[in-house]
């Protein structure tokens, strides 16, 4: 499994989000990065697919 994010794919996703959604997503990502270990982060990401 490849855990690297495709930057162009990520930028494309971000360009489709409105500012409110983008801010909420960044806030959640920041919270996750500060409060969970790597394995928990990957579980959370894969659960939301």
Order of alpha helices (4+ residues) and beta strands (2+ residues): alpha-alpha-alpha
